[in-house]
C-alpha cells in the first residue's frame, strides 16, 4: 500500500512540474488591453486590463474598437475587425484577419503586423505609425501615418514612404496593370509613374503596390507612450 502511494505521489509530481512546459507558447503574455468598446477576446468581452496570451483572438463589433499595449508597441483594432496576437521571433506580433488595424512603435524590431502573406513593419527605430486594411486575401491597403514602413512577401521587401497610402496586390496577375508593370515603393531617381513608382518588369515582383489617395478620417490613437519610450515593457 505504501509502495502504491509513493508511485502515485511521484507520478503526480511529474505531471505538475511538466504542466508549464506543456503549456508552451500559448501561455506567453503578449500584451494588455488598454481601451475597449464593443470588443472581445475570444468569446468573452474585452475589458481594460485584460492580459493577452499567444494565440488569443481580438475582435470588434460594428463601431467598436480595442487597443492593446504589446511590449514596445501599440495596436488598435477599428470597427468590425479581427486579429490574432502571437509571438514572432521573440517579439509581439498580430495577424489581421478582417478589417483595419493601426500600430505604433519606436523600434523596428518591436512589432510585426501580418496580413495574408504580407508582413508589415516599421522601417527604422524612429517613431512610426502604420495602418493596414484587409480587403481580401490578395489585396491590402497599407498606409504610413508617421515614418516609413516595409512590406515583405516571400523574402521580397518594398518601402511605403511616410504619409503614403498604397494598394498592395499580393497576386500580381490580379492588379490593374497585371504582372507587366506596377509601382515600387521607392521610385527610381525620384520619378514615379504616377501610381506608386517606376514600372517593374514582369516576373520581378511577388507583389505589386500602387499609390492611392489618402482619405483621412481622424481616429484617436493613444500612441505617445509607445513612441516616447520604445524600450518600455
C-alpha positions as CSV (number, residue, x, y, z in Angstrom):
1,X,0.0,0.0,0.0
2,X,2.8,2.4,0.9
3,X,4.6,1.5,-2.3
4,X,1.5,2.3,-4.4
5,X,1.0,5.6,-2.6
6,X,4.7,6.5,-3.3
7,X,4.3,5.7,-7.0
8,X,1.1,7.8,-7.2
9,X,2.7,10.8,-5.5
10,X,5.7,10.6,-7.8
11,X,3.6,10.5,-10.9
12,X,1.5,13.5,-9.7
13,X,4.7,15.4,-9.1
14,X,5.9,14.8,-12.6
15,X,2.6,16.0,-14.1
16,X,2.6,19.2,-12.0
17,X,6.2,20.0,-12.8
18,X,5.7,19.3,-16.5
19,X,2.5,21.4,-16.8
20,X,4.2,24.8,-17.6
21,X,6.4,23.1,-20.2
22,X,3.3,21.5,-21.9
23,X,1.5,24.8,-21.9
24,X,4.1,26.1,-24.5
25,X,3.9,29.5,-26.4
26,X,0.2,29.8,-25.9
27,X,0.8,30.9,-22.3
28,X,3.3,33.6,-23.3
29,X,2.0,37.0,-22.3
30,X,1.6,39.1,-25.5
31,X,0.1,42.3,-24.1
32,X,-2.6,44.1,-22.2
33,X,-5.9,45.7,-23.2
34,X,-5.8,49.4,-22.5
35,X,-9.0,50.6,-24.2
36,X,-12.1,48.6,-25.3
37,X,-15.5,49.3,-26.7
38,X,-17.7,46.6,-28.1
39,X,-14.7,44.4,-28.3
40,X,-14.0,40.7,-27.5
41,X,-11.1,38.5,-26.6
42,X,-12.1,35.0,-27.8
43,X,-15.7,34.5,-27.0
44,X,-15.6,36.9,-23.9
45,X,-15.8,40.6,-23.6
46,X,-12.6,42.6,-23.7
47,X,-12.0,44.8,-20.6
48,X,-9.3,47.2,-19.7
49,X,-6.5,45.3,-18.0
50,X,-7.2,42.0,-19.7
51,X,-4.0,40.1,-20.3
52,X,-3.5,38.7,-23.8
53,X,-1.6,35.4,-24.5
54,X,-0.2,33.9,-27.6
55,X,-3.0,32.7,-29.9
56,X,-5.7,35.0,-28.4
57,X,-8.1,36.4,-30.9
58,X,-9.3,40.0,-30.7
59,X,-12.4,41.2,-32.4
60,X,-14.6,44.3,-32.6
61,X,-18.2,44.8,-33.4
62,X,-19.5,47.5,-35.7
63,X,-18.5,50.9,-34.3
64,X,-16.3,49.1,-31.7
65,X,-12.6,49.3,-31.1
66,X,-9.9,47.8,-28.9
67,X,-6.3,49.0,-28.2
68,X,-3.6,46.9,-26.7
69,X,-0.1,47.5,-25.4
70,X,2.3,44.8,-26.7
71,X,5.8,45.4,-25.4
72,X,7.2,48.5,-27.1
73,X,4.3,48.8,-29.4
74,X,0.6,49.7,-29.5
75,X,-2.1,48.0,-31.7
76,X,-5.5,49.4,-32.3
77,X,-8.3,47.4,-34.0
78,X,-11.0,49.5,-35.6
79,X,-14.7,48.7,-36.2
80,X,-15.6,45.2,-37.4
81,X,-12.1,43.9,-37.3
82,X,-10.4,40.7,-36.2
83,X,-6.8,39.9,-35.4
84,X,-4.8,37.2,-33.6
85,X,-1.9,38.1,-31.4
86,X,1.2,35.9,-31.2
87,X,5.0,35.8,-30.9
88,X,7.3,36.4,-33.9
89,X,11.0,35.8,-33.4
90,X,10.8,36.8,-29.7
91,X,8.7,40.0,-30.3
92,X,4.9,40.6,-30.2
93,X,3.0,40.3,-33.5
94,X,-0.5,40.2,-34.7
95,X,-2.2,38.8,-37.8
96,X,-5.0,40.9,-39.2
97,X,-7.8,38.6,-40.4
98,X,-10.5,41.2,-41.1
99,X,-11.0,45.0,-41.1
100,X,-8.4,47.6,-40.2
101,X,-5.6,47.8,-37.7
102,X,-3.2,50.6,-36.7
103,X,0.1,50.0,-34.9
104,X,2.7,52.3,-33.4
105,X,6.3,51.7,-32.3
106,X,9.6,53.4,-32.0
107,X,11.6,50.2,-32.6
108,X,11.8,48.4,-36.0
109,X,12.0,45.0,-34.3
110,X,9.4,45.5,-31.6
111,X,6.3,44.5,-33.6
112,X,5.1,42.9,-36.9
113,X,1.7,43.1,-38.3
114,X,0.8,40.2,-40.7
115,X,-2.0,40.3,-43.2
116,X,-2.5,37.4,-45.6
117,X,1.1,36.6,-46.9
118,X,2.5,40.1,-46.1
119,X,4.5,41.2,-43.1
120,X,4.3,45.0,-42.3
121,X,6.9,46.6,-40.0
122,X,8.4,49.9,-39.1
123,X,11.4,50.7,-41.4
124,X,13.5,52.2,-38.7
125,X,13.7,52.9,-35.0
126,X,12.2,56.3,-35.5
127,X,8.6,56.8,-34.2
128,X,6.3,55.1,-36.6
129,X,2.5,54.7,-37.1
130,X,1.2,52.4,-39.7
131,X,-2.3,51.3,-40.7
132,X,-3.4,48.2,-42.7
133,X,-6.8,47.4,-44.1
134,X,-7.5,43.8,-45.1
135,X,-9.6,43.8,-48.3
136,X,-9.3,40.1,-49.1
137,X,-6.5,37.5,-49.1
138,X,-5.0,39.1,-52.3
139,X,-5.4,42.8,-51.5
140,X,-4.5,45.2,-48.7
141,X,-4.3,49.0,-48.2
142,X,-1.1,49.9,-46.3
143,X,-0.8,53.5,-45.0
144,X,2.0,55.2,-43.3
145,X,0.7,57.8,-40.8
146,X,4.2,58.6,-39.5
147,X,7.6,57.2,-40.6
148,X,8.2,54.8,-43.4
149,X,7.0,51.2,-43.4
150,X,8.3,48.0,-45.1
151,X,6.1,45.3,-46.7
152,X,7.7,41.9,-47.1
153,X,6.2,39.0,-49.0
154,X,8.2,35.7,-49.5
155,X,11.5,37.5,-48.8
156,X,10.9,40.5,-51.1
157,X,10.6,43.9,-49.4
158,X,9.2,47.2,-50.7
159,X,9.1,50.5,-48.9
160,X,6.0,52.5,-48.0
161,X,7.2,56.1,-47.6
162,X,6.0,58.4,-44.8
163,X,2.5,59.8,-45.4
164,X,2.0,57.4,-48.3
165,X,-1.0,55.1,-48.9
166,X,-0.6,52.1,-51.2
167,X,-2.9,49.4,-52.6
168,X,-1.0,46.2,-52.2
169,X,-1.8,43.3,-54.7
170,X,-0.4,40.0,-53.4
171,X,-1.3,38.4,-56.7
172,X,0.4,40.5,-59.4
173,X,-1.9,39.0,-62.1
174,X,-4.9,40.4,-60.4
175,X,-3.6,44.0,-60.3
176,X,-4.9,46.7,-62.7
177,X,-1.8,46.5,-64.8
178,X,-1.3,42.8,-64.5
179,X,2.2,41.4,-63.9
180,X,3.8,43.5,-66.7
181,X,4.3,46.6,-64.5
182,X,3.5,48.3,-61.3
183,X,4.7,50.8,-58.8
184,X,7.6,50.3,-56.4
185,X,7.6,52.0,-53.0
186,X,10.9,53.6,-53.9
187,X,10.7,55.4,-57.2
188,X,14.0,55.4,-59.1
189,X,15.6,58.8,-59.5
190,X,12.7,60.3,-57.6
191,X,10.4,59.9,-60.6
192,X,7.3,57.7,-60.4
193,X,4.8,56.6,-62.9
194,X,2.0,58.4,-61.0
195,X,0.8,55.1,-59.5
196,X,3.5,54.5,-56.9
197,X,6.8,54.4,-58.7
198,X,8.7,53.1,-61.7
199,X,7.4,50.1,-63.6
200,X,8.7,46.7,-62.6
201,X,9.4,44.0,-65.3
202,X,7.2,41.0,-65.5
203,X,8.1,38.3,-63.1
204,X,10.4,40.5,-60.9
205,X,7.9,41.1,-58.1
206,X,6.0,38.7,-55.9
207,X,3.6,41.5,-55.1
208,X,2.7,45.0,-56.6
209,X,1.9,48.3,-55.0
210,X,0.1,51.4,-56.3
211,X,-0.2,54.7,-54.6
212,X,-3.8,55.7,-53.7
213,X,-5.3,58.9,-52.4
214,X,-5.4,59.2,-48.6
215,X,-8.9,59.8,-47.4
216,X,-8.2,60.8,-43.9
217,X,-10.7,60.2,-41.1
218,X,-9.3,61.3,-37.8
219,X,-9.1,58.4,-35.3
220,X,-7.9,58.9,-31.8
221,X,-4.9,56.6,-31.1
222,X,-3.1,56.9,-27.8
223,X,0.5,56.3,-29.1
224,X,2.6,58.7,-27.1
225,X,3.8,56.1,-24.6
226,X,4.9,53.7,-27.3
227,X,6.6,56.4,-29.3
228,X,8.4,58.2,-26.5
229,X,9.5,55.0,-24.7
230,X,10.3,52.3,-27.3
231,X,12.1,50.1,-24.8
232,X,9.5,50.4,-22.0
233,X,7.9,47.0,-21.3
